Amino acid sequence: MSNPYGVNSRASGSRSRRLDRPNIMLICVDQMRGDALSVAGHPVVKTPHLDELAGQGTRFSRAYSATPTCVPARVGLFTGQSHERHGRTGYRDGIPFTDAHPVTMQGVLREHGYQTQAIGKMHVFPERSRCGFDDVRLHDGFLHFGRRFGGRNLTANDDYLTWLRRQPGMDAHADYFDDGLGCNSMVAFPWNRDEYLHPTNWVVHETLDWLQRRDPTVPFFNYVSFHRPHAPFNPPQWAWDQYYNGPRLEPPRGEWVQDFEEFRRDNYHQTVLGRLDPESHHRTTSGYYGLISHIDVQLNRLFEGLADLELLEDTMIIFVSDHGDMMGDHDMYRKSVGYEGSAHVPMIVRAAPRFSSGAPTGAVVDSVTELRDIMPTVLDAAGVTIPETVDGISLMPFVSGNAPSDWSRDIHGEHTHFGQSLHWVTDGRRKYLWASGRGIEQFFDLEQDPRELENLINEPSRQAEIDHWRQRLINYLDGREEGYVADGRLITGRPAQTERSDISALVS
């Protein structure tokens, strides 16, 4: 089929105006594991174009999402704040974003002369909130809250759906959900429409179209946000075949998973803890990995478009995910937990070549980083003062090759899940986890055991080290309104909440 978009990604003939500050493109995918890159050594996934991007810049191999679900993770991404400050400690829709989080990365850039545009997934409330962007072209995916509460018009909140219904062969009833695959289901099969109609292709098409229509007299900040590889797991046929016809990998399973046995639900298509039969699991991973490969080739289309528009040398590119997916590790699926499959995310930063002569290429940084670090990194690259509301740390010293030799850091992560609050502290090499409901404790040596198979919490030789990490968590939680700490000890059984009380009060 010929190109149905009617948009030529090539430049119209006039050379782009040179500016004194870099353009910045932040690419965010949804639910991509940190290990799901071939450059990171994954035994199955192939991501040649992301590998190339990593070879042109810096890959942060120990990047994390401290609150690993869509809503709170994006709050941290947009505000540069830890969850201790922004107050979103679980998944909850319906909280007005701007009221709760008025200072954002895109808003600050806009105030300092950048044209700011978001394309794809936002997952904020109200759905059409711009959150500091000049404009948003929106596709949030299924978005239960938008479909089922308040009688809101779906097409008013989904630009992709409006576009889809206007395409040849589609009608007024065409929907994202026509094939019946659920947005949290492990059921998977190939995309059943022409590939150009896929939401992943739409995000790239809209981005290339906007790049041609932008104001060339000012630098841009472009947030390119893919709903995938989040379910539904329905990549194009070629991407499905690449993995379904390939090797079948057995996921790691630690014996410690029995600590959460009460939540087990085997062979349930929306399970968060449960084992799928081998064929269903293979179909799930084939769909998931296929979506990643589909994004990878569409990113190549995007990068070529930047080059055609003579923007590639002037544009800083950041690639990150909001959180991962357990994908059967330890019989868990989806996210919300502090284990590596869920909380570890990919993070690549390629500085704009025209503004970064001498910057290292192909560098790998194994210091721990987090989504809150994206905002200060972007503002630093743009030459904009970082607001005092920001908790993250600029990564530009690493990107420019001037990283401090004494960098030392750990992060605290948490999320409500399994009917309790799950907490973890890690420096990327060790990880201590605590579940508030029954006080379950776990300790992993990620250097020796990156798949988190052996819980060392009762290992006699590690007790001094474990006490040290337990105290780190106590220091983070001391004084919290939930009462997780009293008399210097962790307190089990305290009621968990998805957001701080002052944030919750914003819901009418």
N, C-alpha and C positions, 0 to 999 in steps of 0.2 A: 504494500500500500504506500502511496506517496505521502509526503509529510502533510498531515491533516490540519496542522496548526496555522498554516499560512504565514509563518513568521520565519524570517531568515536570520539566523544567529550571527551572520557576518556583519562587520562594520559597514556603515553606509558610505564610507569613503573619506570622511574627515578624521584626521588624527585626534585622539583624545587630548583634551587640554591637560597640561601638567600642573599638578597642585603641589602645595608645600606640606601636605600631610597625607598619610596613606589612606586609601580606602580599606575597609575592614569587612570581611565576610565571615560570619559565624555560622557554621553548619552544625546543626544539632539533629541527631537521629534519636529515635525513641526505642529504648529497651535493648540496646546492643551491648553485649558483654565485652569487658575489657580484653579478653583473650581471643576474641573473634576476628582477628586480623592475621593474615598469613605472615606478615612481617614480625608478629609477636610469637610465631612458632606454632600456630594452630595446625593440627594434623590434617584437617579437612578443608576449612574455609579458605577460599581464594579471593584476595582483595588486591589485585595488582595496581590499581590506580591510587588507592589509599596508601599502599606500600610506597609508591612513587612520591606521594605527598610527604610521607614521613622521611623519605630520603632527601627531600629538599629542605627539611626543617628539623624540628625537635619533637620526639615522641616521649611523652611522660608515661612511663610504664607502670607507675603506682598511683594512678588517678582514681579518685573515689567519688561516689555520690553519697553524702552523709544521710540523706533522707530519701531512700531509693524507691519512690513512686513519682508519677508524672507531676502532680500538683506541687508538693513541697520542693521537689528538686528544681523545678523551673523558677520558683520563688528565689531560691539560693542563686541560681544562674543569673537572673535578672537584677538582683539587688546586691550581690557580692557579700551577702550576710550568712553567718552560721545560723542554724536553726535555733540555737540558744537566743539569738537576737530577733530573728524574724518570726519565731513562735509557731511555725507550722511543723508539727512533729508526727503527722500521719496524713492519710489521704482523706480530704474532705472538699467537696465542691460547694459552690454557692456563697463563698466569702468574697465580697467586693475587693478586687485586687488593688486598685489605686488607693482606696481608703486605708487599707492595711499596709501598703508598701509604696509610698509616694516617690521614693528616690530610686530610679532604675538606671542601668547602664545606658540604654537607648535614650532615655530622657536627658541625661547629662550630656551625651554626645549631641543631641539635638540642640540643646542650649548653647553648645559651643560650635555651631555652624555645620554639623553633619546632616545630610539628608538620611533619614532612617526609615527603613522599610522591612516589614516582616512578611514572610511568605510561608504558609503551611500551618503547622500546629502551634497553638498558643496555650490552650488548656487553662484559661483564666475565666473569671466571672466578673461582670456579664461577658458573654462570649465575644462580643465585638469590642471589648475594651482595648484601647491602643497601647496602654501601659507605657507611654512615652514615645511610641513610634509615630512618624508622620502618617503612616497608613499601614493597613494589614490586609493581605489576601489570605483568607482563612480556610483551613481544612483541619479540623481537630479529630477526625475519625468518627467512630460511632457516637461517642460522648453521651452516655446514658442520661446524665443530668439534663442536657439540652433537649433530649428527645422526650423525656417522661415527666418533666415538672414544669408547670406554668403554661402549658399549651403553646410553647414558642414555635415559630415557623422554622422548619429545618433549613430551608433554602436561604432564609435571612441570615442564618448563622453558619453557612457552609458554602463558600464560593466555588469549591470543587463540584459540589452537587448541582449548583446552578449551571455551571459550565457543562457537566456531564449530560444534563437533560437537553442541552442545545446541540449535541453532537449528532451526526448522521446515524440513523438507525435507533436512536434513543427516543424515549417519549417522556411525558410529564411525570411518569411514575418510576422512572429509573432511579435506583438507589444504590448506595454503597453496600447495602445489606442483601442485594438480590440473590447472591449465591448461598445465603444462609449461614456463612461462617461467622462465628461470634468474635467479638473483640477481646475476649479473654479465654477463648476456647483453644484446646490443643488439636482440634480437628483441622486437617490441612489438606488442600489439593490445589492444583494450578489455577491461575487467573483465567476466567472464562470469557473475557472480552479481548478486543484488540489491545495490544500492549500499550499503545499510545494513550489509552483511556485509564491506565493505572494511576493511582494517586501519586506514586513516586515520579512518574514521567510528568505529571501535571505541575508538581512543585518546580521542577527544572524548567519546564516551558514558561511558567509564570515569571521565574527569576530572569531568564534570558530576555523575555519581553520587557520586564521592568528596567533592566540594565540599559536597554536601548532608549527608554523614555525618561531616564533619570535626568536631574539637573547637572550638566557637566561642569558647572562653575564651582561646585562645592564637593568635598569628599563625601563618600557614602558609607553608611553602616547597614549591611544587608544581613538579616537573620533568615537563614534558609533552613526550615524546620520540617523534617520528614516525619510522618506518622509511623513509618516502618523502621525497623523490622518487628515492631509491636504486632501482635495478632490483629486481624486475621492473617493466617499464614497461607497466602495465596500468591506466590510469585509467578512471573511469566513461565511458560512451559519449559523454555530452554534452561532457566535458572533452577527450576524444580528438578529436571532430569539430571543436571550436573551433580546433584547430591543424592537423589533417590537411587540412582544407578551406581552410586559409589559405596565406599566402605561403611559398615555399620559399627559405630563406636558405642561401647558400654560406658555409661556415665559413672563417675566415682560415687561410692556410697560408704560413708563412715558409719560405724556401728552406733555412734552417738545419736543418730536420728531417732532412735527409740525414745529419747527424752521427750519428743513431741508426738508420740504415737497416738494420743487421744484425738489428734486433728487429722489422722490419716483417712483418706478416701480414695482407695485404689480404683483405677479404670473409670474415673469420673472426668469428663472432658474439660471441666473448669477447675480441676484440682489445684490446690496450692501445696499439698503434701499427699503424695500417693503415687503408686507405680502404675504406669501404663503398660499394656502388653507390648512386646518388642516391635511388632509391625506399626502400631499406632505411634510409639515413640519415634521410630525412624521416620515416619511421615511428618511428624511434628518438627524434628530437626531439619529435615529436607526443606520444609517450607520456610523455616526460620533462616537457615543459611542461604537459601535461595533469595530471600528478600535482601539479605546483606549484599550478595553478589549483584543483584539488580541495582541497588543503590550505588554500588561501586562503579558500574559502567555508566550510570546516569551522571555521576559526579565527573567522570571523564568528559561527558558531553558538556557539562557546565564549565569545566576548566578550559576546554577548547573554545567555548563561547567567550570566556573572558579574554583569551588570547586573540580571538578574532576581533573583539572590540577594543583591542590594545589596552586592556586593563590589568592583565595578569601580573606584569612587573610592578604595578603600583598598588596591588591589593594584598593585604595580609589575610591569610586564610587560617581559620581555626576549625578543627573538627572535634566533636565531643558527643557523648550520649548522656541522656538524663539519668539513666540507670541501666542495669543489665537484666538478665533473665536466667533463672536457675537451670532451665532446660533439662530437668531430670536429675541434676546433681543432688545426691543424698535424698532421692525420691521427692525433690521439690521442683515446682514450676512457678513461673511468674517472678515476682520480686518482693520487696518489703523487708527482707531479712538482711543481716549484716555479712553473710557469707560472700565469697569472692564472685560467684556467678551473678549475684544480684547487685552488690555494692561497688564492684570494680568496673570502671568504665574506660573506653579508649579516649585519649586526648592527644591531639597533634597540633602543633603551632608552626606555621610557615610564615615567617616575616615577609613583608613586601620587599622584593629584591632591590628595588631602586632606593629604598630607605634603610637598607641593612647590609651594606657592603662589609664583608668579613665575618658575617654571622655563620656559625657552624651549620653544616648540613649532615643529615643522617645521624644526629646526636640522639642518645637515649638517656633520659634522666630518671633515676630510680628513687628520687626523693618523693615523699608522699605529697600529693596535690589533691585539690577538691574543686567542685564546681564553683564555689565562692571565689576562686582565684581568677576566673575568666574576666569578670568586670574590671578589677584593677589592672589586669594585663592589657585589656583593650584600651582603657583610658590612658595607661602609660604609653602605649604605642601611638595614641592620638595626641600626646602632649597635653593631656587634660588633667587637672588636679583631681586626685581621688578623694571623694567625700569621706568625712569622718564616720559616716554610717556604715562603711564597708569594713568587713572583717577579713576578707581574703587578702592574699599577698600577690603582687605582680610577679609574673613569671618571665618578664622581659629580660632580666639578667641571665637566665638560663638560655633564652632564645638568642640573645646577642653574644653569648659565649663569655659572659662576665659573672657567672654564678659564684656566690660566696662558698668558700671551702668548708665553712663550719655550719652549713645548713642543717638544722635538726628540728623535727616537727612530728607531732602526732595529731590525729583528728578523732573526734567523738562523733559517732553516728547513732541514730535511733529511728525507730518507727514502731507504731502500734501494729500488732500482727499477732495471730494466734490468741486473741483475746487479752493481750497484755502489752507492755512496752518492752521492746527489744533494744538493747544498747550494746555498743561495741566501741573499743578504742584500739587504734592501730597506728603504727608508723610504717606500714607496708612490709614489715619483716616479722613482727609479732602481732597477735591479735587476741584481745580478751573480750569475751561476750558475756552478757548477763541478761536473763529473761526475768522480768519483774514478777510474773505471776507466781511461780514456785521457786524463784531464786536459782534457776539452772545457770551454772557457770561452765564456760568453755575457754580453753586456751590453746592456740595453734602457733606453731613455729612455721611461718610461711616460707622461710628460706629452705627448710628441710622438707616441708610438707605443703607445697603450694595448693594442693587439691583439698586440704583440710580434712584429711581422713582420720587423724589421730588426735583425740581430745586429751591434752596433757594435764588437765586440771588436777588430777590426783597423783601426778608423777612426783615422787619425793624430791628428786634432784632439782626440780624447777620451782619449788615453793617460794623461795625468796623473790624470784623473778615474777611469779604470779602475784604475790603480795604487792609488788611494785606497780603492776599494771592495774590491779584492782583499785589501788589508791588513786591512780590517775582517773579512773572513772568516778570514784567518789568525789574527787575534786571538781569534776565537771558538773555533777548532780547536786552537790551541796547547796542548800538554799532554794532548790526548785519547789514550786508551789504544790507539786504532787506529793512531796514528802518521801522521795525515794531514798533519802539519807537522813539518819538520826543518830546522834552521838558518835559520829564518825563511821557508821556502818551502813551498808546497803540494807534497805528494808523491803521485804517481799510482801506481795499481796496488795500493794497500793493501787487504787484505780488508775488506769491509763487514760489519757486523753489525746485527741488528735491535734489540738492546738492550744496555745496559752489562753487563759480566760479573757484577756483583753482583746485578742483576735476573735475569739468565738462570739464576743458581744457585738461584733459588727453584723452578724447575721440577724435579719429582722424576723 
